[in-house]
Amino acid sequence: MSDGKTGITYADAGVDIDAGNALVDRIKPAAKRTKRSGVMAGLGGFGALFDLKDAGYVDPILVAATDGVGTKLRIAIDTGNVDGVGIDLVAMCVNDLVCQGAEPLFFLDYFATGKLDTEQAARIIEGIAEGCAQSGCALIGGETAEMPGMYDGGDFDLAGFSVGAMERGADLPAGVREGDILLGLGSNGVHSNGYSLVRKLVEVSGLGWDDDCPWAGGTLGAELLTPTRLYVKQALAAVRAGGVHALAHITGGGLTENLPRVLPDDLGADIDLDTWELAPVFKWLAATGDMAQVELLKTFNCSLGMILAVDADQADALAALLMSEGETVSRIGTVTKGAGVRYTGSLL
């Protein structure tokens, strides 16, 4: 029955419920591709269910992590190249979880925008699903928020939430001691930290996102949007092999700030900067901003996205295992007495 009124609708206020429903239908196949043991329900409910026993856990401890992509999103929005930022979002969460010794189990995303573009949103969430598939975790839920007046035009923001588990007593860091060897795993570039500075340096350079990249083929914007490397399966393989005492995800704060987070208060690290090659992107950033090496090391990952502290007797075997898993591995230093990170050699 109709009351005869044809007044203002939600769509008139800028929120298209039908577009949101269309997006859910579009992304269901991508989410289904990430299904793993433990998943009890798909997208569409008020909450997501997960069975830890079905996932193989006997006495589990849950670990949770949340993060975003930061101002790297500005480049994605300005260029329209949004396909990789979903991988970034997953990586920033699951690479943290694995540092606790946890296996990522499931992931939820929060996508907020001023005006929902179903095609664009689907590309972003399909990227999230790809990151989940590469990490062995299930995309089991999320939220899409269309908020006119909060975000300008096609601007959007992303947040991610991941939950993992480990058996009781398997948490990391554990057993870190003087003499442990530090193994560095190569990064894919800048990853997802330091982009406020990256954008400032691009402005200083006078280049635009569509200009040729100074250090590689393709455009500058495309190169700077290279997705964050996922270390989950490789790192878990090393942990399960034994001899890994700690893992540090090298994010905001660089090597200088992140490595001490997994070391006991009375221990630090001696790192030889001559043991790996700085990627061209970092050399360009440093040259463009006339950056000091100390600033580079506490801002960017400097070509190492993950560092492992491992038993000295097992370092060679673990390095070989990680290389067999596709990692570029550098033996960069040792755990030593005295807090802090001390550097020798030079990256620049």
N, C-alpha and C positions, 0 to 999 in steps of 0.2 A: 504494500500500500504506500502511496506517495502523499506527502503533506503539501505538495505543490511548490515547495521552496527550491530555489536554485541559487543559493547563496555561495559565499566564499568556501573554497575547499582547501585541503592540506596542500594540494598541488599548486594552488594560487599563492601559497606562502613559500613555495620553492622546494617542497619535499614530495618526491614522486615515489609512492609506495610500490606502484607497479614496476618501476625500474629496479627497485630493490629486490622484488620477487624474481624478476627476470635474471638478475645477477646470481641469486642463489641457485637457480636452475642451471645457469651456464657453468658454474664452478663445481657442481656436484661430481662430474666425471674426474676432475683434477683431484678433488679430495678423496674420491674412491681409490685412486691410484696409490695413495699413501697408506691404505689400510694395512694394519699389522696385527699380530696376536695381542689380545687385550682389549681391542676396540669393541664396544658393545652397541653403539648407536652412531648413526651418521648425522649429517647436518640437518637442521630444522627444528630440533627440540629446544626446550628452555635451558637445557644443560647437556653436557657431554659425559658419557659413562665410560669407565675404563676398568678392566679387571686385571689386577696385578698378578693374581695366581695364574690366570690364563697366559700372561706374559712370561711365566716361568719363575717368578720370584717366590721365595720361601719366607724370608724374614726381611722385608724391604724397608729401606729408609727413602723417603721422598725428598727430592731436591727440586727447587723451583727457580726460574730465572726470567727476568723481563728486560726488554731493551727496545730501542728504536733504531732508525737509520740516520737520524740527525740531518744536518743541512746538505748532505749528499742528495737528499730529495729535491732540493732547489734546482740542481742540474737536471735531474730526471724530468721535473715539471717543465723547465724552460726548453728542453730539447725534445720532449715527447717520448724519450727512450726510457720507458718504465718497466721493461721486461725483467731486468736483473735486480731491482731493488727488493723484490720479495725474497730472493736468495740472501741478500744482505741482511734482511730482517731476521730470517731463521738463523743465519750464521752467528749473529751477534748474541743470540740466546743460547743456542746449543753448544757453541764453542766454549761458552762459560760453564755450562753444565758438566761437560766432560772433564773440566779441570777439577771438579769435585770427585771424580771417579764414577760419575753417574752416566747411565745410558739414557739418552733422551727418548721418551715414550710418546708424548703427544704435544701438540702445538695449537695455540689459538691466536688469532690475529684481530687487531682493531684497526679499521680503515675509516678515516673521517675526511669528508670533503665538503666543499661549498655547494657543488652541483654534481650529482652522480652521473658519470659517463660510463655506461654499462660496459662498453668495449674496453676502455682504459682500465677500469676496476678489475675486469676479468683477467686482463694481461698481468696485472700486479699480483692477483691472488693465484694465478697459475704459476707465477714465479715462486710464490710462497710454497705451493705444493711441490715444485721441483726441488726446492731446498730441503723440504721435509723428506722427500723420497731419497735424496742423496744422503740424508742423515739417519734413515731408518726409523723416523718418528711419524706419527699419524697426524694429519690435519683434521681435527675432530670438531672444530667450532670456531666462532668468531663473531664479530659485530661490524656491520657497515652503517655508518652514521652520516646522513646527509644534513648538513647544518649551514644553511644560508645565513649570511651575516657573521658567521664565525671564521669562515675561510673565504678568501677572495677568488671568485671565478672557479677555475679548475685546480686551484691549490688543494693539496691533500696532505695528510699526515698518517704515519703508520706506527703501530706499537705491536710488539709480539710478546707472548707468554708461553713458556715451555716448562713441562714437568718431566723429570727423569727419576730414575731409581737406581739403587745399588743394594746389594746385600749388606746387612749390618756388619760393621767392622771393616768394610772395604773402602771407606772414604779416604780421599786425598785432600791435602798433602799428608804424608805419613812417612816417617823414617828418614827425612832429609838430614844429611850429615856432611861434615867437612870432607872434601875429596870427591863428592858426587860430580859426575860429568854433566855439563849442560849441552844439550842437543837443540839446535835451532831448526825449525821447519820453515821453508820458504813461503812467502806471502804471494798474493796475486797482484800486489800493488798497494795502493793506499788503504784498501778495505773500506771501513766506514767510520773512521775517526779523523779528526783534524780538518774537516772540510770547510769550516769557517775560515781557517787560514789558507787552505787550498784556493778557495774562491777569491780571497783577498790577493793572493799571488797571481792568479789569472788576470785579475783586474789590473795589477801592476804591470803585467807583461803586455797589456794592450790587445791580447788575443780574445776571440769569441769562441763559444762552444762549437761552432761549425767550422772553425778554421782547422787547417792541417795540424795534427799533433806534432810537436817539435821532436819527440823522441821515438815515435812509432808510426806505423801506418794508420790510416783512418783519421777521424776528427778528434779534436782535443776532448770534447764532451764525452764521446763514446769511450775513449781510453780511461777517462776518470770515472766512468760508471762501471768499470770491470767489477763483477760481483766479488764479495768477500769469499775467501777460500773456506771450505768446510773441512774440519779436521776430525770429525767425530769417529768415523769407522776406523781410520788409521790410528788415532790415539787410543781408542779402546782396544785395538789389536795389540798395541804395545803394552798397555796396562795389564791385559790378560796374560801376556807372555811372562810377566814378572820383572821386577827390577826398576820400575818407574816409581819414584818417590813423590814427584810433584809435576804439575803442568801449569803453565802460565799463559793465558791468552793475551797477546800483546795488542791492547786496544788504546783508548785515550790515556795518555801519560807515558806511552812508549815503553821501551825496555827499562828505562830508569825507574819508573813508578810501578810497573806491573810485576816484574820478577820478585821484588822484595815481598809482595803480598803472599807468596807461597813459601817463604823461607822463615825459619825460626828467628826470633828477635836478635839472637847473638850471632847469626850467620849472614853472610853476604855473598857476593859473587865477583870473581875476576873474569872479565870478558875481553877477548882479543878481537878487535874490530877488523883485523886483517884476515880473519878466517872465513869471511863470506863477502860476496860482491853486492854493493848497493845498486838497486835497480835504477834504470835511467830516469824514471819518473821522479824519484827522490833527488837525484842529482840536479834535475831541471828545477825542481821546487827550491832546493837549497841555493842554486845559482841565481835564480830569479829574485829571491828575497835576500841574497847575501847572508844566509842564515849560518849561525855558528853551529858547529857539530853538536854541542851540548843541547841546543834548542831542538835540533832535528831528532835527537835520541829521546827526548822527553815529550815529543809531540806525535811522532809517527812510528809505525812499526819497523821502519828502516829495513824492509825486505824479510823480516822474520815475524810470522804471524802467530807462532806458538813455540814455547820453549819447554823442554822436559829436563828435569833433574833426575838423573838415573844413576844406579849403582855402577861404580867404575868398572867392575869385573864384567858387567853385562852391556856396557856402552856400545861396543862394536856390534854385538848381535842385535841389539835394539835398533841401531842405525841401519843395519842391513835389512831388518824387518820393515822399517818405515820406508826405506827406499823401494822395497818390493811392493809396497802399498801405493807407490806413486809419489812419495814425498821427496823434495830436495832437502837433504839433511846436512847440516854443518856442525862440526864439533867446535863450539864457540868459547868454552871456558870451563871453570870449575866453581863449586861452592867452597867458600873460604870462611875463616873466622872474621868477625867484625861486620857489623851491619852495613848495608849500602852496596851499590854497584860501582865497581872500579873498572875503568876502561884503559886499555893500551891499544896502540895502533891507531889507524885512521880510516874512516869511511870515505872521506872526500879527497 
